[in-house]
Amino acid sequence: MSSPTPTGAQPESSTSPYLESAPLQAGDTVRLIAPSGPTDEESLQRAVGQLESWGLTVVLGENVRARHPHVKYLAGTDDQRRRDLVDAWCDPDASAVIALRGGYGAMRLLDGIDFDLMRRHSLRPDGRPKVLTGSSDITALHQAWHHHLSLATLFCPMVGNDPFKDSTVVPAEVATWLFEPWAGRELGFPTGESRTGASSASPRPLSRARTMVPGSAKGRLGGGNLSLVAAAMGSPELLGVREHRKQFGPTILMLEDVEEELYRLDNLLVQLVRGGWFDSADAVVLGSWQDCAPVDEVEALFMDYLGDSGIPIVTEMGFGHDPDAPSAPLGVDVTLEAPAGGRPRMWVDG
């Protein structure tokens, strides 16, 4: 791993972080914020308890309990949520900024953020980058952190949501990404163990990953929630996507979504295809499509658009809104192997 960068400098985008050292360790301070939808007190306290059980010191955003005065789906006004986000990231004592939940609203914050200021506060005193975690609507922040700060982030279930309450595997799986090094780590649930609810001796989910178009690829992992990626087309974060591969090298793109009918998924894919988003892709990895159209119909839709693109495509890697969703580190170099007759595998290079 590269030597520490002086505090205030920008980390090198060419090197994946946390290959030899974990993002967090017991005793670290983390900031817990609500940049999108509102929460309730029970979920908030459960989230704090979970983080503290890992030995972390939790500092709440000033407006984490706020509600927008007119818009019920927002956790406070844009100014309140943006201030919590910026204050959390710029806290010199913070090692991570953790999104309590998703919902909607993170993209509304981006245009008012001073990313030069954020960049100057991206590193901890030891020179390692801070960590942003979350999924779903937090895709908008992942995109911004990659574009403006050149930082890797962790796309993972959020501590204020039901998987941390109901799943027997999610808390432990997220913890491994936070408290263990990433080099060589396989994404998803690679071992053939039983789904949640089976015997306690083998509680991990059975991988359902399948190859749709065989092949192999190496590249930097990107993407996230399909709706949020499509909504960002034309934004500063996704300008020049057709030139992205030439400038930044190979990319493996992942997508998932929740509660979208097939025609809506079709429309979102049209946006990405026409906008050139897939032109930078050396492979496409599909996660969960929770409460969307049947998986076979979703897969057929992707094959209609991308089946002749000549790149590997795999499905059912599980990340996203699956009740047992695994985590995925965005902005790091990964390898994908998708054999024609076997289970695909993807792991962090290093």
LINMOLIN-V321426 format. One record per pair of residues at least 12 apart in sequence whose C-alpha atoms are under 10 Angstrom apart, sorted by the first residue. I is the first residue (numbers start at 1). J is the second residue. D is the distance in whole Angstrom. If there is no record, write none. Layout:
i:j:d
I:J:D
I:J:D
This chain:
i:j:d
1:15:8
1:16:8
1:17:8
1:18:8
1:19:7
1:20:7
1:21:9
1:350:9
2:15:8
2:16:9
2:17:9
2:19:10
2:128:10
3:126:10
3:127:8
3:128:9
4:123:9
4:124:10
4:125:9
4:126:6
4:127:4
4:128:6
4:129:9
5:123:8
5:124:9
5:125:9
5:126:8
5:127:5
5:128:7
5:129:9
6:123:8
6:124:9
6:125:8
6:126:8
6:127:6
6:128:9
7:92:10
7:120:8
7:121:8
7:122:8
7:123:6
7:124:7
7:125:6
7:126:8
7:127:6
7:128:9
7:129:10
8:117:9
8:118:10
8:119:7
8:120:4
8:121:6
8:122:7
8:123:7
8:124:9
8:125:9
8:127:9
9:119:8
9:120:6
9:121:8
9:122:8
9:123:8
9:127:9
10:116:10
10:118:10
10:119:6
10:120:7
10:121:9
10:122:7
10:123:8
10:127:10
10:129:9
10:149:7
10:150:8
10:151:9
11:119:9
11:122:8
11:123:8
11:127:8
11:128:8
11:129:7
11:149:8
11:150:7
11:151:7
12:149:10
12:150:7
12:151:8
13:146:9
13:149:9
13:150:5
13:151:7
13:152:8
13:248:9
13:331:9
13:332:9
14:150:9
14:151:10
14:220:10
14:248:9
14:249:10
14:331:10
14:332:9
14:333:9
15:151:10
15:152:10
15:331:10
15:332:8
15:333:8
15:350:10
16:151:9
16:152:7
16:182:9
16:183:9
16:220:9
16:329:10
16:330:10
16:331:7
16:332:5
16:333:6
16:334:10
16:348:9
16:349:8
16:350:8
17:128:8
17:129:8
17:151:9
17:152:7
17:153:10
17:181:9
17:182:8
17:183:9
17:329:10
17:331:9
17:332:7
17:333:10
17:350:10
18:128:8
18:129:9
18:152:10
18:177:10
18:178:10
18:179:10
18:180:8
18:181:5
18:182:6
18:183:7
18:332:10
18:350:10
19:180:9
19:181:5
19:182:5
19:183:4
19:184:8
19:185:9
19:332:10
19:348:8
19:349:8
19:350:6
20:180:9
20:181:5
20:182:7
20:183:7
20:184:10
20:350:9
21:128:10
21:179:9
21:180:7
21:181:5
21:182:8
21:183:9
22:176:9
22:177:8
22:178:6
22:179:5
22:180:5
22:181:4
22:182:7
22:183:10
23:95:8
23:96:8
23:128:8
23:129:8
23:130:8
23:131:7
23:154:10
23:176:10
23:177:8
23:178:5
23:179:6
23:180:7
23:181:7
23:182:9
24:54:10
24:56:9
24:95:7
24:96:8
24:130:9
24:131:9
24:175:9
24:177:9
24:178:6
24:179:5
24:180:8
24:181:9
25:54:9
25:55:8
25:56:8
25:95:9
25:178:8
25:179:6
25:180:9
26:51:10
26:52:9
26:53:10
26:54:6
26:55:5
26:56:5
26:57:8
26:179:8
27:52:9
27:54:9
27:55:6
27:56:5
27:57:6
27:58:10
28:54:10
28:55:8
28:56:5
28:57:6
28:58:9
28:93:8
28:94:7
28:95:6
28:96:8
29:52:10
29:55:9
29:56:6
29:57:5
29:58:6
29:59:7
29:91:10
29:92:10
29:93:6
29:94:5
29:95:6
29:96:7
29:97:9
30:51:9
30:52:10
30:56:7
30:57:6
30:58:5
30:59:6
30:60:9
30:88:8
30:89:10
30:91:10
30:93:8
30:94:5
30:95:6
30:96:5
30:97:6
30:98:7
30:130:10
30:131:9
30:132:10
31:57:9
31:58:6
31:59:5
31:60:6
31:61:7
31:84:9
31:85:9
31:87:9
31:88:6
31:89:8
31:91:9
31:93:9
31:94:6
31:95:8
31:96:6
31:97:5
31:98:6
31:99:9
31:100:10
31:132:10
32:44:9
32:47:9
32:48:8
32:51:9
32:58:7
32:59:6
32:60:5
32:61:6
32:62:10
32:64:8
32:84:9
32:85:9
32:88:8
32:96:9
32:97:6
32:98:5
32:99:6
32:100:6
32:101:10
32:159:9
32:160:10
33:59:9
33:60:6
33:61:5
33:62:8
33:63:8
33:64:5
33:65:9
33:75:10
33:81:8
33:82:10
33:84:7
33:85:7
33:88:8
33:97:7
33:98:6
33:99:5
33:100:6
33:101:9
34:60:9
34:61:8
34:62:10
34:63:8
34:64:5
34:65:8
34:66:9
34:74:9
34:75:6
34:76:9
34:80:10
34:81:7
34:82:10
34:84:8
34:85:8
34:98:9
34:99:6
34:100:5
34:101:6
34:102:8
34:103:10
34:105:10
34:106:9
34:160:9
35:61:10
35:63:9
35:64:8
35:74:8
35:75:7
35:76:9
35:77:10
35:78:9
35:80:9
35:81:5
35:82:7
35:83:9
35:84:8
35:85:7
35:98:10
35:99:7
35:100:8
35:101:8
35:102:8
35:103:9
35:104:9
35:105:7
35:106:6
35:107:9
35:108:9
35:109:8
35:137:9
35:138:8
35:141:9
36:73:8
36:74:6
36:75:6
36:76:9
36:77:10
36:78:9
36:81:8
36:82:10
36:99:8
36:100:9
36:101:7
36:102:5
36:103:6
36:104:5
36:105:4
36:106:5
36:107:9
36:108:9
36:109:9
36:137:7
36:138:8
37:64:10
37:66:10
37:67:9
37:68:10
37:72:8
37:73:5
37:74:5
37:75:5
37:76:8
37:81:10
37:100:9
37:101:7
37:102:6
37:103:5
37:104:6
37:105:7
37:106:9
37:137:9
38:64:8
38:65:7
38:66:7
38:67:6
38:68:9
38:72:8
38:73:7
38:74:6
38:75:4
38:76:8
38:100:9
38:101:8
38:102:9
38:103:8
38:104:9
39:64:8
39:65:7
39:66:9
39:67:9
39:73:10
39:74:9
39:75:7
39:100:8
39:101:8
39:102:10
39:103:10
39:160:8
39:161:9
40:64:10
40:65:8
40:66:10
40:160:9
41:65:8
41:160:10
42:160:9
43:100:9
43:101:9
43:159:8
43:160:5
43:161:7
43:162:9
43:164:10
43:165:9
44:60:10
44:64:9
44:65:8
44:100:8
44:101:10
44:159:8
44:160:6
44:161:9
45:159:10
45:160:9
46:159:8
46:160:7
46:161:10
46:164:9
46:165:8
47:100:7
47:101:10
47:158:9
47:159:5
47:160:5
47:161:8
47:164:8
47:165:9
48:60:9
48:100:9
48:159:8
48:160:9
49:159:10
50:159:7
50:160:9
50:164:8
50:165:10
50:171:8
51:98:10
51:159:8
51:171:10
51:175:9
54:175:8
54:178:10
54:179:9
56:95:10
57:94:9
58:94:9
58:96:10
58:98:10
59:88:9
59:94:9
59:97:10
60:84:9
60:88:9
60:98:10
60:100:10
61:80:10
61:81:9
61:83:9
61:84:5
61:85:8
61:87:8
61:88:7
61:97:10
62:80:8
62:81:9
62:83:9
62:84:6
62:85:10
62:87:9
62:88:10
63:75:8
63:76:7
63:77:9
63:79:10
63:80:6
63:81:7
63:82:10
63:83:9
63:84:7
63:85:10
64:76:8
64:80:9
64:81:8
64:84:8
64:99:10
64:100:9
66:80:8
66:81:9
67:80:10
68:80:9
68:81:10
73:103:7
73:104:7
73:105:8
74:103:8
74:104:7
74:105:6
74:106:9
75:103:10
75:104:9
75:105:8
76:105:10
77:105:10
77:109:10
78:105:8
78:106:9
78:107:10
78:108:7
78:109:6
78:110:10
78:112:9
79:108:10
79:109:8
79:112:9
80:109:10
81:105:9
81:106:8
81:108:10
81:109:7
82:106:9
82:108:9
82:109:6
82:110:8
82:111:10
82:112:8
82:113:7
83:109:9
83:112:10
83:113:9
85:97:8
85:98:10
85:99:9
85:106:10
85:109:9
85:113:9
86:113:7
86:114:9
86:115:9
86:117:9
86:118:7
86:121:10
87:118:9
89:117:10
89:118:7
89:119:9
89:121:7
89:122:7
89:123:10
89:130:8
89:131:9
89:132:9
90:117:8
90:118:6
90:119:9
90:120:8
90:121:5
90:122:7
90:123:9
90:130:10
91:121:8
91:122:10
91:124:10
92:121:7
92:122:9
92:123:9
92:124:7
92:125:8
92:130:10
93:124:8
93:125:9
94:123:10
94:124:8
94:130:8
94:131:9
95:122:9
95:123:8
95:124:7
95:125:10
95:128:9
95:129:8
95:130:5
95:131:7
95:132:9
96:124:10
96:129:9
96:130:5
96:131:4
96:132:6
96:133:8
96:153:10
96:178:10
97:130:8
97:131:6
97:132:5
97:133:7
97:134:9
98:131:8
98:132:6
98:133:5
98:134:7
98:154:10
98:158:8
98:159:8
99:132:8
99:133:6
99:134:5
99:135:8
99:137:10
99:138:8
99:156:10
99:157:10
99:158:7
99:159:8
99:160:8
100:133:9
100:134:8
100:157:10
100:158:6
100:159:6
100:160:5
100:161:8
101:134:7
101:135:8
101:136:9
101:137:9
101:138:8
101:157:8
101:158:5
101:159:7
101:160:5
101:161:6
101:162:10
102:134:8
102:135:7
102:136:6
102:137:5
102:138:6
102:139:9
102:157:10
102:158:8
102:160:9
102:161:8
103:135:10
103:136:7
103:137:6
103:138:9
104:136:9
104:137:6
104:138:9
104:140:10
104:228:10
105:137:7
105:138:9
105:140:9
106:137:6
106:138:6
106:139:8
106:140:6
106:141:7
106:228:10
107:137:8
107:138:8
107:139:9
107:140:5
107:141:7
107:143:10
107:144:9
107:228:8
107:231:9
107:232:8
108:140:9
109:140:9
109:141:9
110:140:8
110:141:8
110:144:8
110:236:10
110:237:10
111:235:10
111:236:9
114:148:10
115:144:9
115:145:9
115:148:6
115:149:7
116:148:8
116:149:9
118:145:9
118:148:9
118:149:8
119:145:9
119:148:8
119:149:6
119:150:9
119:151:10
120:149:9
122:145:10
122:149:8
122:150:10
122:151:8
129:151:7
129:152:8
129:153:10
130:151:9
130:152:9
130:153:9
131:145:10
131:151:8
131:152:8
131:153:6
131:154:7
131:178:9
132:145:8
132:151:9
132:152:8
132:153:5
132:154:6
132:155:9
133:152:10
133:153:6
133:154:5
133:155:6
133:156:6
133:157:9
133:158:8
133:159:10
133:174:10
133:178:10
133:327:10
133:329:9
134:153:9
134:154:7
134:155:5
134:156:5
134:157:6
134:158:6
134:159:9
134:327:9
135:154:8
135:155:5
135:156:5
135:157:6
135:158:7
135:224:7
135:225:8
135:319:9
135:320:7
135:321:9
135:327:9
135:328:10
136:155:8
136:156:9
136:157:9
136:158:9
136:224:7
136:225:6
136:226:9
136:227:9
136:228:8
136:256:9
136:257:8
136:258:9
136:320:7
136:321:8
137:224:9
137:225:7
137:226:10
137:227:9
137:228:7
137:229:10
138:155:8
138:156:10
138:158:10
138:224:9
138:225:9
138:228:9
139:155:8
139:222:10
139:223:8
139:224:6
139:225:6
139:226:9
139:227:9
139:228:6
139:229:7
139:232:10
140:223:10
140:224:9
140:225:9
140:228:6
140:229:7
140:231:9
140:232:8
140:237:9
141:153:9
141:237:10
142:154:8
142:155:8
142:222:9
142:223:9
142:224:8
142:237:10
142:330:8
142:331:9
143:222:8
143:223:8
143:224:9
143:228:9
143:229:8
143:232:9
143:236:10
143:237:6
143:238:8
143:330:9
143:331:9
144:236:9
144:237:6
144:238:9
145:237:9
145:331:9
146:222:9
146:237:8
146:330:8
146:331:7
147:236:8
147:237:6
147:238:8
147:239:10
147:331:10
148:236:9
148:237:8
150:331:8
151:330:9
151:331:7
151:332:9
152:220:10
152:221:9
152:222:10
152:329:7
152:330:6
152:331:4
152:332:6
152:333:10
153:222:10
153:328:9
153:329:6
153:330:5
153:331:7
153:332:8
154:174:9
154:177:8
154:178:9
154:327:7
154:328:6
154:329:4
154:330:6
154:331:9
154:332:10
155:174:10
155:222:10
155:223:10
155:224:8
155:225:10
155:319:8
155:320:8
155:326:9
155:327:6
155:328:5
155:329:6
155:330:7
156:170:9
156:173:9
156:174:7
156:177:9
156:319:8
156:320:8
156:321:10
156:325:8
156:326:7
156:327:4
156:328:6
156:329:8
156:330:10
157:170:7
157:171:9
157:173:10
157:174:7
157:319:9
157:320:8
157:321:8
157:322:9
157:323:9
157:324:9
157:325:7
157:326:8
157:327:7
157:328:10
158:170:9
158:171:9
158:174:9
159:171:8
159:174:10
162:323:8
163:321:9
163:322:9
163:323:6
163:324:7
163:325:8
164:323:9
164:324:9
166:196:10
166:323:8
166:324:9
167:196:7
167:197:9
167:203:10
167:204:10
167:323:7
167:324:6
167:325:9
168:195:10
168:196:6
168:197:8
168:198:10
168:200:9
168:203:7
168:204:8
168:205:10
168:323:10
168:324:8
169:195:9
169:196:7
169:197:10
169:203:7
169:204:6
169:205:8
169:323:9
169:324:6
169:325:9
169:326:9
170:196:10
170:204:9
170:323:8
170:324:6
170:325:7
170:326:7
170:327:9
171:324:10
171:326:10
172:204:10
173:188:9
173:189:9
173:204:9
173:324:9
173:325:9
173:326:7
173:327:7
174:325:10
174:326:7
174:327:6
174:328:9
175:327:10
176:327:10
177:326:10
177:327:8
177:328:9
177:329:8
182:329:9
182:332:9
182:347:9
182:348:7
182:349:8
182:350:8
183:332:10
183:333:10
183:334:10
183:347:8
183:348:6
183:349:6
183:350:5
184:334:9
184:335:10
184:346:10
184:347:6
184:348:5
184:349:6
184:350:6
185:334:9
185:346:9
185:347:5
185:348:5
185:349:8
185:350:9
186:328:10
186:334:9
186:335:9
186:336:10
186:345:7
186:346:6
186:347:4
186:348:6
186:349:9
187:317:8
187:318:10
187:319:9
187:326:7
187:327:7
187:328:6
187:329:9
187:334:9
187:336:10
187:345:8
187:346:6
187:347:6
187:348:8
188:205:9
188:206:10
188:207:7
188:208:10
188:209:9
188:287:10
188:316:10
188:317:6
188:318:7
188:319:7
188:325:8
188:326:5
188:327:7
188:328:8
188:345:8
188:346:8
188:347:9
189:204:7
189:205:6
189:206:7
189:207:5
189:208:9
189:209:9
189:317:8
189:318:8
189:319:10
189:324:10
189:325:9
189:326:7
189:327:10
189:345:10
190:204:9
190:205:9
190:206:8
190:207:6
190:208:10
190:209:9
190:317:10
190:343:9
190:344:9
190:345:8
190:346:9
190:347:10
191:204:8
191:205:8
191:206:7
191:207:7
192:204:8
192:205:8
192:206:5
192:207:6
192:208:9
193:205:6
193:206:5
193:207:8
194:206:5
194:207:9
195:207:9
195:324:9
196:323:9
196:324:7
204:324:9
205:318:10
205:324:7
205:325:9
205:326:9
207:316:8
207:317:7
207:318:8
207:343:8
207:344:10
208:315:8
208:316:6
208:317:7
208:318:8
208:343:8
208:344:10
209:285:10
209:286:9
209:287:9
209:314:7
209:315:6
209:316:5
209:317:5
209:318:8
209:338:10
209:342:9
209:343:6
209:344:6
209:345:8
210:286:10
210:313:9
210:314:6
210:315:5
210:316:7
210:317:8
210:338:8
210:339:9
210:340:9
210:341:9
210:342:7
210:343:6
210:344:6
210:345:9
211:285:9
211:312:8
211:313:6
211:314:5
211:315:6
211:316:9
211:337:9
211:338:6
211:339:7
211:340:6
211:341:8
211:342:7
211:343:7
211:344:6
211:345:10
212:284:10
212:285:10
212:299:8
212:300:10
212:302:10
212:303:8
212:307:8
212:312:7
212:313:5
212:314:5
212:315:7
212:338:8
212:339:9
212:340:8
212:344:10
213:283:9
213:284:10
213:303:9
213:306:10
213:307:7
213:308:9
213:309:10
213:310:8
213:311:7
213:312:5
213:313:5
213:314:7
213:315:10
213:338:8
213:339:9
213:340:7
214:283:10
214:310:9
214:311:8
214:312:5
214:313:7
214:314:8
214:337:8
214:338:5
214:339:5
214:340:5
214:341:9
214:342:9
214:344:9
215:282:10
215:283:9
215:310:9
215:311:7
215:312:5
215:313:8
215:314:10
215:336:8
215:337:6
215:338:5
215:339:6
215:340:8
215:344:9
216:282:9
216:283:8
216:311:8
216:312:6
216:313:9
216:335:8
216:336:5
216:337:5
216:338:6
216:339:8
216:344:9
216:345:10
216:346:10
217:250:8
217:251:9
217:252:8
217:281:10
217:282:6
217:283:6
217:284:10
217:311:8
217:312:7
217:334:8
217:335:6
217:336:5
217:337:7
217:338:9
217:346:9
218:249:10
218:250:7
218:251:7
218:252:7
218:282:8
218:283:8
218:333:7
218:334:6
218:335:4
218:336:6
218:337:9
218:346:9
218:347:10
218:348:10
218:349:9
219:245:10
219:248:10
219:249:7
219:250:4
219:251:4
219:252:5
219:253:9
219:281:9
219:282:7
219:283:8
219:331:9
219:332:8
219:333:5
219:334:6
219:335:7
219:336:9
219:348:10
219:349:9
220:248:9
220:249:8
220:250:6
220:251:5
220:252:6
220:253:8
220:281:10
220:282:10
220:329:10
220:330:8
220:331:6
220:332:5
220:333:4
220:334:6
220:335:9
220:348:9
220:349:10
221:250:9
221:251:6
221:252:5
221:253:6
221:254:7
221:281:10
221:283:10
221:284:10
221:285:10
221:328:9
221:329:7
221:330:5
221:331:5
221:332:6
221:333:6
221:334:6
221:335:9
221:348:9
222:251:7
222:252:6
222:253:5
222:254:6
222:255:9
222:281:9
222:284:10
222:285:10
222:328:9
222:329:9
222:330:5
222:331:6
222:332:8
222:333:10
223:251:10
223:252:8
223:253:5
223:254:5
223:255:6
223:256:9
223:277:10
223:284:9
223:285:9
223:330:8
223:331:9
224:253:8
224:254:6
224:255:5
224:256:6
224:257:8
224:286:10
224:287:9
224:319:9
224:320:8
224:328:9
224:330:9
225:254:8
225:255:6
225:256:5
225:257:5
225:258:9
225:287:9
225:288:10
225:319:10
225:320:7
225:321:9
226:254:9
226:255:5
226:256:6
226:257:6
226:258:9
226:260:10
226:265:8
226:268:7
226:269:8
226:272:9
227:255:9
227:256:9
227:257:7
227:258:9
227:260:9
227:264:9
227:265:8
227:267:10
227:268:7
227:269:9
228:255:10
228:257:9
228:268:10
229:255:9
229:268:9
229:269:10
229:271:10
229:272:8
229:277:9
230:267:9
230:268:6
230:269:8
230:270:9
230:271:6
230:272:6
230:273:10
230:275:9
230:277:9
231:268:8
231:271:9
231:272:9
232:272:10
233:271:8
233:272:7
233:274:10
233:275:7
233:276:9
233:277:8
234:275:8
238:275:9
238:276:10
238:277:8
239:275:9
239:276:10
239:277:10
240:275:9
240:276:9
240:277:9
241:272:10
241:275:8
241:276:6
241:277:6
241:278:8
241:279:7
241:280:7
242:275:8
242:276:5
242:277:7
242:278:8
242:279:6
242:280:6
242:281:10
243:276:9
243:277:10
243:279:8
243:280:7
244:276:10
244:277:9
244:279:8
244:280:6
244:281:9
245:278:10
245:279:8
245:280:5
245:281:8
245:282:9
246:280:8
247:280:10
248:280:9
249:280:8
249:281:10
249:282:10
250:280:7
250:281:7
250:282:6
250:283:9
250:333:9
251:278:9
251:279:10
251:280:6
251:281:5
251:282:6
251:283:7
251:284:9
251:331:9
251:332:10
251:333:8
251:334:9
252:278:10
252:280:8
252:281:6
252:282:6
252:283:5
252:284:6
252:285:7
252:311:10
252:312:10
252:313:10
252:330:10
252:331:10
252:332:10
252:333:9
252:334:8
252:335:9
252:336:8
253:277:9
253:278:8
253:280:9
253:281:6
253:282:8
253:283:6
253:284:5
253:285:6
253:286:9
253:313:10
253:330:10
254:281:10
254:283:9
254:284:6
254:285:4
254:286:6
254:287:7
254:313:10
254:314:9
254:315:10
254:317:9
254:319:9
254:320:10
254:328:9
254:330:9
255:284:8
255:285:7
255:286:5
255:287:6
255:288:8
255:289:9
255:315:10
255:317:10
255:319:9
255:320:8
256:285:9
256:286:6
256:287:5
256:288:5
256:289:6
256:290:9
256:315:10
256:316:9
256:317:10
256:318:9
256:319:7
256:320:6
256:321:8
256:322:10
257:286:10
257:287:8
257:288:7
257:289:5
257:290:7
257:291:9
257:292:8
257:319:10
257:320:7
257:321:7
257:322:10
258:288:8
258:289:5
258:290:5
258:291:6
258:292:6
258:293:9
258:320:8
258:321:6
258:322:9
259:289:8
259:290:6
259:291:5
259:292:5
259:293:8
259:321:10
260:289:8
260:290:9
260:291:7
260:292:5
260:293:7
261:291:9
261:292:5
261:293:6
261:294:9
261:298:9
262:292:7
262:293:5
262:294:9
262:297:8
262:298:7
262:301:8
263:293:9
263:298:10
263:301:10
264:292:10
264:293:10
265:292:9
265:293:9
265:298:8
265:301:8
265:302:9
266:298:9
266:301:7
266:302:9
266:304:10
266:305:9
269:301:9
269:302:8
269:305:8
269:306:10
270:305:8
273:305:8
273:306:9
278:306:9
278:309:9
279:309:9
281:309:10
281:311:8
281:312:10
282:309:10
282:310:9
282:311:6
282:312:7
282:313:9
282:336:10
283:309:10
283:310:9
283:311:5
283:312:5
283:313:6
283:314:8
283:335:10
283:336:8
283:338:10
284:302:10
284:306:9
284:311:8
284:312:6
284:313:5
284:314:7
284:315:9
284:336:10
285:312:8
285:313:6
285:314:5
285:315:6
285:316:8
285:317:7
285:318:10
285:319:10
285:336:9
285:344:10
285:346:9
286:298:10
286:299:9
286:302:9
286:313:8
286:314:6
286:315:5
286:316:6
286:317:6
286:318:8
286:319:8
286:320:9
287:314:9
287:315:6
287:316:5
287:317:5
287:318:5
287:319:5
287:320:6
287:321:9
287:322:8
287:325:9
287:326:10
288:315:8
288:316:6
288:317:7
288:318:5
288:319:6
288:320:6
288:321:6
288:322:6
288:323:10
288:325:8
289:316:9
289:318:9
289:319:9
289:320:8
289:321:7
289:322:8
290:318:10
290:320:8
290:321:6
290:322:6
290:323:9
291:321:9
291:322:9
295:315:9
295:316:8
296:315:10
298:315:10
299:313:10
299:314:9
299:315:7
299:316:9
302:315:10
312:336:9
312:337:9
312:338:7
312:339:9
313:336:10
313:338:8
313:344:10
314:336:9
314:337:9
314:338:7
314:339:10
314:343:9
314:344:7
314:345:9
315:344:9
317:344:9
317:345:9
317:346:9
328:347:10
328:348:10
329:348:8
332:348:7
332:349:8
332:350:10
333:347:9
333:348:6
333:349:6
333:350:8
334:346:7
334:347:5
334:348:4
334:349:5
334:350:9
335:347:6
335:348:7
335:349:6
336:348:9
336:349:10
